[in-house]
Amino acid sequence: MKISTIIRGGLYLSKLLLDMFFIWLTLGWKVRKARNAFEKELVKSGMPKEAAEKLAKKYSSVKDKIMKQLWGSVGKLRR
């Protein structure tokens, strides 16, 4: 293997990891905002706060599943 090929591969991998981190950060922020807005609307419409929190937790669990799949696919690329 050429050294340039190894360096280029390392650069692409580092860019991929940086993009994944940015996606994780952005998605986390957007999900947090959506979850809080959803909770507020449910409470405003008369639902008990505990029940609204329980429903809003689904947003976070879906985000966690998506990120788990993304990181799993990155792990498969390395093999």
N, C-alpha and C positions, 0 to 999 in steps of 0.2 A: 504494500500500500504506500501511496505517496503521502508525504507529510502534509501537503496542501489539502488532500482529501480529508485527512483526519481533522485538520484545523477547520475546514469548511463545515464538516459535520458537527464539530463542537459548537461552532457559531450558530448553526441552525437549531441545534438542541437548546442552547441557551436562549435564543429568541423564542422558541416554543415555550420554554418554561416561564419566561418573562410574560408572554402573552397569557398563559394559563393563570399566573398570579394576578394579572390585571383583570381577567374575567372573574376570578374568585372574589376579588376586592369589589368590583363593580356590581356583580350579582348579589353579593352580601348586602351592600348598601341599598340597592333597589328593593330587595326582598324585605329588608327591615322597614323601609318606608311604606311599602305596600301592606305589610302585616299590621303596622300601627294604624294606618288609615282604615283598613278593614275592621280592626277591633273597635275603633272609634265609631264607625258607622253602625256596627251591630249594637253597641251599647246605646247609641243615640236612638236607635229604633226600638229599644226596650228590652233587649236581651241582657241577662245577667252577665257581669264582667267575667266571671269564671268560665262560663260557657263560651263567651266570645274569645277568650284567650285560648281555650282548647281548640276551637275551630281555626284560629289564626296560626296555631303551631303547625298546621298542615303546610303552610307556605314554606316554612323553614325546612320541614322534612323533605319536601319536593326538591328544594335547592340542594340539600345535602345529597340526595340521590343522584341528581344531575352531575354534581361535582365528583361524586364517587365514580360515575361512569366515565367522565372525562379523564380523570387521573388513571383509571383502569386502562383506557385506550392508549394513554401515553406509555404506560408500563408494557403494553403489548408491542409497541413500536420498538422498544429497546431490545426485545428478544430476537 
